[in-house]
Amino acid sequence: MRRPSGDDGQLAILLIGFVVVALALVSVVTAATNVHLTRARLAALADLAALDAADAIGRTAYYLPDGDATLTDEGVAAAVGEYLRDHPDPGAGEAVHVVEATSPDGRTVRVTLGSVARPALVAWLPGDVGDGFALVGSSSARAW
């Protein structure tokens, strides 16, 4: 019969600690990846909305000599809002909203969209982390 030593059971505690640290690391990496991918989707959506708003200048205004081929802030905002309504992107986060949709010179469209990313594995944390991460995606496009 063998007598138990003072080190019996220490490996199990070390293994449990290692598993907890590994799961925490996986959770952090997964949450960071989720936020990064949501920001990338939001930036891509801003690109598409800016291109659509720049394309909304119309054939009559562009090709006719007496047509007014300039973009207005109101027209850009309306085109971006219509694009977001017609082409929702659930991968861009929840509650995608227009932060800025302007045309500073009548030729260039600037679009900035905002959203909130809420990674599933950190949503239970208290404070600002559990409320999600505010994200912004910006883009610009030239009409002509």
N, C-alpha and C positions, 0 to 999 in steps of 0.2 A: 504494500500500500504506500502511495506517494503522499507526502505532506504538502498541502497547498502553500505556495510562496506568496509574498506580498504583492507580486506583479500580476497575479491572475485577474483577467477581465479588463486589463488596461487597453488591450488591442481593440476591443469592442467600443470603448469610449472614444478612442482615437479615430476609428472608422466612422462612427456616428458624426463626430465633429467635421471630418473631411467631407462627408456627404452633405452636411448642412452648408458648408462653405461653397461646395461645388454647385448646389442648387441655387444659392444666392447669386453666384456669378452668372449662371445660366439665365436667371431672371433679369439681371441688370443688362446683360448683352441682348436679350430678347426685347426688352423695353426700349433700349437705345436704337436697335434696328427698326422697330416699329415706328418710332418718332422720325428717324431718318427717311424711311420709305414714305411716310405720310407727307413729309416736307417736299420730297421729290415729286410726288403725285400732285401736290398743290402747286408747285412751280410749273409742272407740265400743263396743268389746267389753266394757269395764268398765261402761259405761252399760247395755248389754243384760243383763249378768250381774246387776247390782244390781236392775234392774227384775224380772227373773225370780225373784231371791231374795225380793224384797219381795212378789211375787205368790204365793209358796209358803206363805203363811200358812194357806191352806185355807178352804174355804167353811164347814165345820162350826165351826171356831174363830171365824170372823168373824161369822156370822149367828146362831148360837145364844147365848142369854144365859149359859149355863153354860160356854161354850167359852172357852179361854184364847187370846186374840187377841194374844199377844206373840211376838216373834221372839227366838230364842236364837242365840248365837254359833255353836253347833254346827249348828243348822239352816241358818243362813245359809251357813256354810262348805260344808256338804253340797250345798246348792242351787247355789252358785257352781261347785263342782267338777263337779257333774252337768251344768250348762249348758256349761261349757268342754269337757267330754268329748263332749257331743252336738252342739255347734256349734263345731267348730274353725275358726279364721280364719287361714289361712296368710299373709295380708297384715299381720297384727299382729306379725310377727317370729317368730323361732324360739324354741322352748321357753317358751311363755307359761306363767307360773306365778302362783299366788295369793300376794301379799305380805300382804294383810290382807282378811279377810271377817268383819265383826263387825256387831253390832247394839247400839249403846251404850245405847239407851233402850227397846228392845223394839218400836219403831215404825220406826226409821230403819235402813237398811242402808248400810254403808260398804264399798266394794270397791276394792281397789288391786291392780292386776295389773302384773307385771314381765315384761320381755322384753329381747332383745338384737337390735339392728339391725346387720347386716353389709353395708354397701354394697359392691357388686361391684368398683367401680373403686378402692377404697382398701383392699381386703382384703389386698393384697400388701405393704402398708406395715408396717414393723416396729413393735413396741411396742404401746402401748394402742390406737392407731388401728386397727391391723390386727386386733385382737381383737374389735372391734365397740364399739358404744355401748349402754350399759345405759339402758333406757327404763322409765318408770313411767307408768301411766294410772290415774286415780282417778275414782270416781263415788259418788254416794249417791242413795238413793231412799227414799221414805216409803211404808210399807205402808197406813196409814190416818190 
